[in-house]
Amino acid sequence: MAVAKKSSKKRAPAVAFSPEKLLRELPGAKLVAYEAGALIVREGTKATNCYVIIQGQARILKRTNQGENIPLGLVKRGEFLGEMAMLSGKRRSASAVAFTRVKAIVIEHADFIALLKDRHPFASRLSLQLSTLLATRCHRLLGLIAHRPEVVPLAMKKAPPIDVRDVLNRIYTLWAV
């Protein structure tokens, strides 16, 4: 009989800012709520914002070519949701559904960019938090792909490899606005 091993993987760091501070520093940010089962973001849609979960949990789901939704993980209180697509300008790579009742703060891309352009001290702290989160999630996703390659849609398997230097250049350019 196999014994389940306890995971020693570290979770992505939670947001180091209180909801009040986020709402104060990002004047365009707003509070939203979703009931359990409600769709928060849909895979394939254009991203103009991201969320910080302040209460509840959201399940991240990736659709396979066969139409099956594979759960990738849970986003919990204090964690970002949808930041990758918002920062990259790409379409959302997965859907998020409220697993429990969710309260979240919506951060609009334009507000985040305005903070960066103003070289606001809060923007650099938020940028550091986002870059750490992105690195953690990319590492976790690579592990998932290695164990469950069916998560990657067939069209993506035929795409040319991603140049990591190009991705890093885009991130550095964004934060140097």
Number of C-alpha atoms within 10 A of each C-alpha: 3 4 5 6 6 6 6 6 7 8 11 17 14 16 19 13 15 11 17 10 11 21 17 11 17 19 11 15 19 14 15 13 17 18 15 15 15 16 15 19 21 18 16 13 14 15 23 19 20 22 24 25 26 21 17 20 23 27 19 25 21 21 18 14 13 8 8 11 15 15 15 17 13 17 22 19 18 21 21 26 23 23 22 22 20 22 19 14 13 14 16 21 19 20 22 26 22 23 20 16 15 23 20 24 21 23 25 19 17 13 16 20 16 14 18 20 14 10 14 12 11 15 20 15 12 18 16 12 18 18 14 13 21 16 12 15 15 12 11 18 15 12 12 15 12 11 10 12 13 16 21 15 14 12 8 9 11 8 8 7 8 8 8 9 9 10 12 11 11 14 15 11 10 15 16 11 12
